[in-house]
């Protein structure tokens, strides 16, 4: 991984553009934004892919529905797969076969396989079939923060001395 700050910036920007926000923000927001237009378009194309299994089966929406949607979005970002339909099944199958490296998006540049594996693991953890098995979002954020710090340490600059640049509009 040559530019972890740029890679992490790209990861966060892609996450912000993902349609996971279409669950949380389905309404029109004052002052149109490409972010919300993108989320609305993705929701129309992908239907209920971001809805957790408990909602699809029984119509129950748990507090961990957003964790599920975030996990699926993270898997999309790591794999480079735009359409989330059947992505979770594919990732689970490849991981069970020990082929995690084959899932990593080559268009994102050179991956540190350990970082890629960890991102896939966090994404799959967020996409557990039952809400009880999923982590709470602050734990996910903590895990991603640890990963960020580890990558920064490997590159040689302390994480607390570097700030990720804000995405430009």
Secondary structure, 3 states (H helix, E strand, C coil): CCCHHHHHHHHHHHHHHCCCHHHHCCCCCCCCCHHHHHHHHHHHHHCCCCCCHHHHHHCCCCCCHHHHHHHHHHHHHHHCCCCCCCHHHHHHHHHHCCCHHHHCCHHHCCCCHHHHHHHHHHHHHHCCCCHHHCCCHHHHHHHHHHHHHHHHHHHCCCHHHCCCCCCCC
